[in-house]
Amino acid sequence: MKPLYDFIVHIPNRFKNEYTIGNLKLERDHRWDEFKDRISYGEIKATPEKFDTIAEIGDTLVFHHHVNQQPDKYGMGDDHYMVTYQPNEMACQAIACIKADGEVHMLSDWIFLDAPEAKKQEKSTDSGLFLGIAEEDTINDRAEVYCEGAGTQELGIRKGDKVVFTDGADYRIVLPNGDNVFRMRPMNLLYVIES
């Protein structure tokens, strides 16, 4: 199959399902939170014919969660999915490709910022009644550039720079190596923090 405008990826598991605690193996039910533990990457099986891209067959493609969460729309059978690639549009679902040596290459003008693990905090009333555990990001609006893209190069922003970004731009992705990153566009960056 030769797609004209999209990538085809193989995603054997849409979610990280299994957890090990000591000798005990547990399986998580994702019906209650399809966003948690989603896998947002897969092996590229076909690249778009109409676009030049650094991504090649066999690379790992990082993509938007809609691909994972809407199998009826993007699924093609046999654990293969279509990932929309519109490099000049906000609707571009293909975010980055990862080569066999682990090098990350951003697609379009997406960028990655380092994202710390979400911090869990107990919530209780003033009288001490336990209400539950909430996850909160502790980073607020600051992060370090994990991987630069075309748009950051134009702005003179490099990997390792500490930046401040707009509220609500912190879309979290877990990469295959376990690193947590925020995916965003350069237009979401407000300024670089000078040391």
N, C-alpha and C positions, 0 to 999 in steps of 0.2 A: 504494500500500500504506500502511495506517495501523496501525503497531504499537501495541499497548495499553501495554506496559510497557518497551519497549526502544527503542534508537536503531538506525537503519539508516545505515551509513556506506559511502562509496565509497573503496576502497583500491586504486589502480591497481598499486602495487608493495608487497609485504609486507616487502621488505628494500632497503637501500641497496646496489645491486648493482655499480655502476660506479665505478671510481676512475681518476683521471688523474694520471700521473706524467710531467711534461714533455709530450711529444707522444704518449706511450703510454697507451692506454686498457686497463684491466684489468677483468675481471669476477670477482667473488668467489663461491666455491662455499659456500653456507650449510649444507650437509648436516652439517658437522662441528661447527658452533656456531650453532644457530638463534637463540640469544639475542643474539648480536653483530650490530650494525647492523640490528636489526629496526626497522620503522617502526610506531610506536604512535600514529598519528593518521590521520584521514581526514575527508573532507568529509561533513557531515551531509546525508542525503537524506530522512530522516523522523525525527520526534521522538515520544516516547511520549505517547499520548493521555491516559493516566490520571495523569500527573504534570505539575505546573507546573514549568517550568525556564527558565532564562535562555537556554539553547541554542536556536538556530533553524536552520532549513534553510539551508544555505550556509555556516554556521560550520564551523570545524575542531574535531573532537572528539578529545581525548586519552584513550586507553583502556589497559587492562591488556594485557600481552603475550599472554595466552591467546587473545585474539581473533585475533591475528596468527599464532600458532603452532599453532592448531587449526582450520584452514580447513574440515575435514570437519564439525566441530561448529557453527561460527559462520558459515561461508560460505553465501551465498544465490545464488551464480552471478553472472556478469558483474562480478566484482570488488566485489561488495556483501557486507557482513558485518553481523551482528546484534551489538549491544553491550548487555549486560544493564545495566539501570538500576534499582537498588534503593537509593534514597537513604539509607535508614536501616539498611542491612545491610552487613557487611564484604564481601559478595559483589558489591558494586557495582563494575562494570568501567569505568563512565564516570567519568573523573577530572576533566576540565576541558574548557571550550570556549574557543576563541580566535576573537574577532570579526575582521572584515575589517581593522580598524585595528590589529590586533595585541594588543589588550587581552585578558588572560587572566582568565577567571572560573572559580573552582573550583566543582565540583559536590559535593553532599553536604558532608561536612566534611573532604575531602581538603585538603592543603596542599602547596606546593612549596618546597623549600629549594635554594639554589644548590649545585651539585655540580661540583667541579673535574674536569678530565679525569683519567682513571686514569693514574698514573705507571708507566712501563715501567722495569724494573730487571733487569739481568743477574744470573743466579744461577750460582754456581760452587762447586766444592768447595774445601776449604782448600788443596789442592795446585794449584789453578788450573784444574781441568778444567771447561770450560764446559758448563753444564747446560741453558741456554735462557733465555728472557726471560719474566718473569712480570709481570702487571699488578697493581698494588696501589693502592688508594685511599689517598691521603695525608691525607685530612681527618679520619680517625678518627671521632669522634662529634660534631663541631661543624660548623655551617654557618649561613649567613645566610638569613633568610626571603625567598624569591623572590616568592611570591604567597600572601597570607593567605586563609583560608577562614572559614566560619561558626564552626568550633570555635576558631580562633585569636582571633577577635574577642571571643568570650566570655571568653577568658583574658587579653585585653588585649595580645596579641602582634601586632605590626605588621610590615609589609614592611620589611626592612633590619635587624630585630633579629637579633642573634647568639644562637643557641640550641644546647643540647646535647641529643642524642637517644639513645634506647635502642639497644643493640647489635643489629645485624641489621635495622634499620628503613630502611636506605639503599638503596631500590629505585630504580635509575637509569633515567631516560627522557631521550631527546634530543628537544627540541621542534622544530617546523618551521623556526624561525629559527636552529637550531644550538645553542641554549643547552642545557647539561646540568643537569638538576634531579633531586633526590631527591623521590619522592612518598611521603608518609606521612600518618598521622592525628595530630591534636593529642595523643592519648593517648601517642604515642611521644616527645613533647617532655618533657624532664626539668626544664630551667630556662633562663631567659634570662641571658645574660652581660652584666652591667652594665659600661659603659665607664668 
